[in-house]
Amino acid sequence: MSTFTESEERQEVRKAVARLAGKYGREWFTERARAGEKTTELWLEIGKNGYLGINIPEQYGGGGGGIGDIAAVCEELAAQGCPLLLMVVSPAICGTIIGRYGTEEQKQRWLPGICDGTGTMAFAITEPDAGTNTHNITTTARRDGDEWVLNGRKVYISGVDEADHVLVVARAEDARTGKVKPVLFVVPTDAAGFEYTHIPMEIVSPELQFQVFMDDVRLPSDAIVGDEDGGLAQLFSGLNPERIMAASFSTGLARYALEKATTYAKERTVFQGAIGSHQAVAHPLAQVHIETEMARLMTQKAAALYDAGDDFGAGEAANMAKYAAAEAACNAADAAVQTHGGNGITQEYGVAGLLVATRAGRIAPVSREMILNFVAMHSLGLPKSY
């Protein structure tokens, strides 16, 4: 990236993904969701064209790009009304962690399927009683001979029903110190003792949320990803990409909402001229556009820092990007509904559902309050408040 613009190659990727997703569109996406169907056709076409694993090394079937490239793909899908949450999870979080810390055999086993969409992987960290406090997770992993045994439960785990494996964050006891530490395991979704139940959500999405139960799930020793003594660093290596992708997910939704609103404002006439000629309509849309572009720029900064290997700098920028993008998306959805008036709360015009979809960005994958805590402490040097 230079002079605050993306490379010509990435801009071409954006255009190609927008064309591909445009063949499907928001109406197709919501029809699938309301019918309880999946968007597998779109998912596999993204993979077939090389966009799903664009951030994964070429020797494993990927495109050899960076997190900025997969974030661009995520944003363009959302901007066409087809936000795919598993883009955040499978290639960005799981693909990044395995690519960084997996053994060669693990990379060969799991990364090609992540790239072409035939081996989607979910990610399980959140627990009912821990909430945003990752240090309080209670899912345990204990050694039993040459195997590991997992026990615990997770909540709000996306797309388990579409995944062959789940990258699970558990806690294991260090044999030398007796202290517990986070450890990452790849768990097959058909493993004995692994069960999940659907959590009904108000968000209109084909990608569902689940509560996961693990009761004496036995795993081979090679199911662990990375050094069992370095789980915390390995875990956080996937969280910066998660925040960058979440930001792109939100800016894509913001762009979609803004496009719907501006199109309507140009065409709708109530008094004299299109309603978009009135400042009460035009100014909120202009403000949303400014907020969205600022969030996109911060997201590009975060991705550039991450791809350059500056994990701390990327962490600060990724948190700020995720915060700014979620705010922009919420404001865009609200402005879109208000611009449409009564039509804005009908299914026909397709903007009311964005109120819930964008609102989730203020909560997950990390709440706006925890981001403010991070910025206050790490950016401003204020005392820790939690």
PyMOL commands that set and color helices and strands:
alter all, ss='L'
color gray80, all
select helices_A, chain A and resi 8-22+25-34+40-48+58-60+67-79+86-101+104-116+134-136+160-162+221-223+231-267+275-277+279-307+311-345+353-362+368-379
alter helices_A, ss='H'
color red, helices_A
select strands_A, chain A and resi 121-124+140-144+147-158+165-173+180-188+194-199+209-220+224-225
alter strands_A, ss='S'
color yellow, strands_A
deselect
rebuild
show_as cartoon
